[in-house]
Amino acid sequence: MPISELIQLRKTLHSFPEIALEENQTARRILEFFQPLKADQVFENLGGTGLAFVFKGEKPGKRLLFRCELDGLPIEDLKKSPYQSQILGKGHLCGHDGHMAIICGLGERLAGNRPESGEVVLLFQPAEETGQGAKAILADPKFEAIPPDFAFALHNLPGYPLYQIVMRKGTFAAGSTGMTISLTGKTSHSAHPEAGINPAQALAKLIQELPGLAEQSAGFALLTLIHAELGSLAFGTSAGKGSLSMTLRAYDQQDLDGLIERVKQKALAVANSESLKVDFGFVEQFAVSVNDPSLYSIVEKVTQNLALSLIDKPEPFRWSEDFGLFSQACPAFLFGLGAGEDCPQLHEGTYDFPDELIETGVRIFEGVARRING
């Protein structure tokens, strides 16, 4: 298939984005694309809407997994184009449409020339944006038939020169979690607040003290307060409930787990001092993405063979990617592909994946697969 047809596929996916756990039509389009490629095995409904296509070599060897993401974002696509999102309030503003096109292109290459040995698994994962997809894939009994020896993924990176490869050994992207502390006291008439238990003072104390807990971590950690709520707009009532939501992130999983525990202990201490009940909720949990050092040289060599610019990033990225869970399951490697220094940032309404990157991504992934499995 000419690269122009992969570009057209990308634009079609861009026009019809679906958010996490709703990617049914996107999965159908991918399945239709792969039907003529005659993969040796096809797995549908993995972790929900996920898909995996397996291409086998003639000889025994390693099983390699290359992952991309099916989901878009609940953000309006603001860039005017013939393929602008037709779904109100939703857009492929992280580049997952381009990532899918790259893996589809890799599928074409493998269909025309199977690896000499081992297997290559092409995974289309749902719900990356919410941190639910990788967990669901790894927990799916069907995935037990194709556990990878190595896993690879890329992410386009605005702010870096077009085609530049961004790599790191060890942590590539931070782990993070959304956390909500819910405080429950007792409502009362606002003329008699002493008859109730108002969580206002506890909330104020937590707002002041929680961010500083990140400084106690051995490495980089960050606690960002994002939302606070106290009672309701009822002027005759002294509030009996309140909540505080935050995002916690760290470069090391132990640092992240330690920060979560310190937040819990602080909240429990403050709640007990104010005679409040406390509950904890977690959403959008992302594991730290850790690159296996032994895979660095493989990707590096492929990059050099393709005469691509490569930089080694001194610090991990602060954002999170749920590919991190795959790095806990097997040796894994996530790298960046520059999307242009003047490109709008990810998750902005005017972001649009550069089509020039599709062929580059295909060639890198194919190079990695051939270097390991021939």
Buried (B, 14 or more C-beta within 10 A) or exposed (E): BEBEBBBBBBBBBBBBBBBBBBBEBBBEBBBEBBEEBEBBEBBEEBBBBBBBBBBBBEEEBBBBBBBBBBBBBBBEBBBEEEBBBEBEEBBBBBBBBBBBBBBBBBBBBBBEEBBEBBBBBBBBBBBBBBBBBBBBBBEBEBBEEBEBBBBBBBBBBBBBEBBBBBBBBBBBBBBBBBBBBBBBBBBBEBEEBEEBBBBBEBBBBBEEEBBEBBEEBEEBBBBEEEEBBBBEEEEEBBBBBBBBBBBBBBBBBEBBBBBBEBBBEBBBEBBEEBEBBBEEEEEBBBBBBBBBEEBBEBBBEBBEEBEBEBBEBEEBBEBBBBBBBBBBBBBBBBBBBBBBEEBBEBEBEEBBBBBBBBBBBBBBBBBBBBBBBB
